[in-house]
């Protein structure tokens, strides 16, 4: 029987001390929720974990993908002077980024260039496999973490869901309330708008949490990977990339925020992916993918121009 899902469950703990700071959401703060087992907390959301996974493929110091992934395509966004701005690995909407759509590729507007690459035509059905093949050639990671081409002027608006989903929850949580003071040795009184301008000594409160258990969950949808209709080496490459991202993230340390630095306590035997082994597989599979993979695409984006 073919496996449809792979689920990875990893126990975590604070790297130092017992407190941690969860993700905060606008107009909500920390996302607490109740289950029959007690009070729980969303430490890191699905969207945030996707960003952390993608960050394992990018080297900020080099402004390029990590050396382990040399040979993989992605979209590189630069200004008219050729200075690096962003990439499909860093953009929230990946290949559907506004910088791609409103930029140019060899003098062609990005939106027009991408529409042609995806093969979308009015009066013809949406070919999901053709879209997946085009995305794979531009940046395979878009098939792992999802992309939505919400373009009103297009005949179709293709959407690719996440093939790998992750989040972190904590159970048996209790708030750890503390505080501090922002000191000002020159202007002690915070009045007449001084605080808004950054002056004055101002006390503040802080809410962190302790927990009985912190757990990271990952699920890989192998059925979705196969549904892309890619070649066997291409599908294997996607699986190796998932192992690389998860293994690098967990083994390299989960420093999610200043006050949320987590370590792996326990994972089921054989479950924790080895990023070194995954990198070896990626290196062997890239040549096997042949013409399925394109090169690095450069998009030029100029501020104020559409």
N, C-alpha and C positions, 0 to 999 in steps of 0.2 A: 504494500500500500504506500502510495506516495505521500510524504509529509506535506501538509498544507501550511502549518505554522511551526515556528520555533519560538519557544518562550524561555527567556532568561530571567531568573530572579536572583538578586544579589543583595546580601545584607551589608549595610553601611553603618558607620559611626563617625562622630566628629573626630577630626585628626588630633585636636587638642581640646581638653576640657570635656564638658558634657552639653554645652549649649550650642545652638545653631540658629541661623537666621533664614527663614523660608522666603520664597518669592512673595512679593507684594503686588497687589493688583489695584488699579485706580478705583476709588470709591468703595473698596472692599477691604484692602489690607491683606493680611494673611488669609488663605482659603482653608478655614476649618470646616469639618463636616463630621457628622455622627454616623456610626455603624453599630450593629449589635454588639461589637467587641469594645466599643467605647469611642472616645474623642480622637479623631484623626486629623491630619494636616497634609495639604499638598505642598511639598517642599520645592518641587520643580515641575513646571508644566510640560506638556507634550511639545509645544512650540519651542520652548527654551531648550529642551534636550535635543531637539533637531538641530538647533543652532550650535550647541556644544559639539554634537557629533560632526557636523560639517567643519567646525573650526579645527578638528584634528587633521584635516587635509590641507590646511593653509599655514604657511610660514609668514607671519607678520614682518619679521626682520628682513626677509628677502622680497616681500610683496609678490609672492609666487606660491604655487602649490608645493607641498613638502617634497623632498627629493625622492622619497619612496614611491611617489605617484608620477614621476617623470614619464612622459609619453601619453598621459591622459589629456583629452581636450577639455577646455573650459572657455568661457567668454571673458576677456580682459577689457576693462573699460578705462580709457585714457582721455585726457583733455587734448585740445588741438596741438599743444606743445609736446605731446607724447608722455606726459607725466601720469603715473598710475593713479586712478581714482577708486576703483572698486572692481569686483568680479562677480561672476555668477555663483561663486562659492560664498560670497559675503552678503549678497543682496537678499532681502527678505522674500522677494518674489522670484529670485533665481533668474531663469531665462526670460521671465516675463517682467523683469525690472523696467521701470520707467526710463532708466539711463540707457538700456538696450533699445527700447522702443523708440525713444526720441533721439538716439544717436545715429551714427552712420557707419556702414561697413563698405569700404571701398567706394565711398560716395553715394551709396544707396541708403535711404532711410531705414533704420533698424526694423521698424514695424513691417515695411514692405519686404525687406530681405528675409525676415523670419517667417512671414506668411507664405512666401515662396518655398522656404525650406521645409515647412510643415506640410505642404501639399494640400492646403485647404482650398476648395473650389466651390463656388455657388452652384447649386443644382446637383451636387454629388454628395453621397453619404459621407459622414465623418469616418475616416479610416484610422481607428485607434492604433493599430499596429504601425502604420506609416508615421504617425505622430511620435510614438515611442521610439522608433528607429531614428527619426530625425533628432530627437532629444538626446538619445544615446550618443550620436555622432558629435553633438555640440558640448554636452557635459553629462556624463552618465549619472552623476549625483542627483540630477533633477528627477531621475526615475526612482531614486531612493527616498527623497524627502518631499516630493510633490511639487507641482507647478500648475498654476491656473492662468490661462491666457484669456483674461476678461476684456476682450477688445470688441466694442460695440459695432465697429465697422467691418468686422470679419464675418464670413458666412457661418462659422462655427466658433465656439469658445471652448477649446479642449481643456479638460481638467484631469490631472494625474494625481491620485491620492498618495499619501505616504505608504511606502512599502515596509518601512521600519518605524515602529512607534515606541517611544520610551517616556517614562515619567518617574518621579520619586515621591513616595508617600511616607509619612511617619504615623505610627499608631501609639496610643496611650500617651498623648501629648499633654504637656502642662506649660503654661506661660512662665517665662523667667523675666520678670520686670526689673529693669534697672534704669539708670539715668546718668547724666553727665552735665557738664557745664562748658559752654563755649566762652572762654575768658577773653577779656579785653583789658590790657594793662594801661591803656591810655584813656579811653572813654568807658567808665564803669556803668553809667546809667543808660538803659535802653528806652529812650523816649523820643517823641517828636520825629518819628520815622527813622531813627538811627538804626534800629534793628534791620529794617528792610534794606538799608544801605550797607549792612555788614558790620556796624559798630555795636558796642555794648556787650556786657556780660549777660549771657542768656542761658538759663538752665533748660534741659530738655529730658524727655523720657525715652526709653528704648524697650521694646518687647522682643525677646528671643524665646526659644522653646527648648525644652528637654523632651525626650521620648523614650518609650520602652523599646521601640524598634524603628529603624529607618531602612526602607527597602527600595531598591531601584528595580524597575520592571522594563523589560524590552520584549517586543514581539515582532517577528519577521514574517511577512506574508509571502511565502514561496509561490502560492498560486498566482498572486499578482505578478511576480517576477516572470513566471512562465507565460502568463497571458500577454506579455509584451510581444511575444512572437519573435524574439531575437534568436541568434544562433546559440548553440550550446556553449561555446567559449564566452560569448557576451553575457549570457545569463550567469555563468560561473564567475565572471568578473564582478558582476553586481553583488553576488554573495560574498566574494572575497573582500570587496570594499566595505560591506556591512561589518564583517568580522574585524577589519582593520580599524574602523571608526569606533566600534564598541570596545574593542580590546585596548586601543590607545587611550580612550577616555577613562576607562576604569583603572587600567594599570598605571596611567600617568598621573592620576590624582584628580579628584573632583573639587577643584576650588571654584565654586559657583559664584561666591561673593566674598567680600572681605571677612564677614563673620559666618561663612558657611563653607568650610573646608572639610570635605569628607574623605574617608578611606574605606577600602573594601575589607570587610570582616570575614565574610564567608560566601562562597558560591558553590553550587553543586559541582561535583567532580566532572571535569571535562567540559564544563559549560563556559568558562571564562575564555573568550577568544584570545589567541596569541597574536599580537600585531606584527611581530617579526615574521612568523609563519605566513600570515595573511599577505604581508608585503612581498614575500617570495612568490606566492601564488599570483599576485597581481602582475609582478614582473614577467612571469612566464605567460600569462594570459593575454597581455596587451598585444604582442606580435600575432597571437593566434586569432585575434579579432579582425585582422586584416583591414579591409576598407570600411568596416563598420564604425571605426573610430576616425573622427576628423582631427584637425590640428587645433591649436589655440587660435581663437577668433578675436581680433582686435576691433572694438567698437569705440568710435571717437564721439565724445559728448561735449558740447559747448553750452555753457550756462546761458539761459535765456533764449535758446533756440529750440524749436520743436520740429 
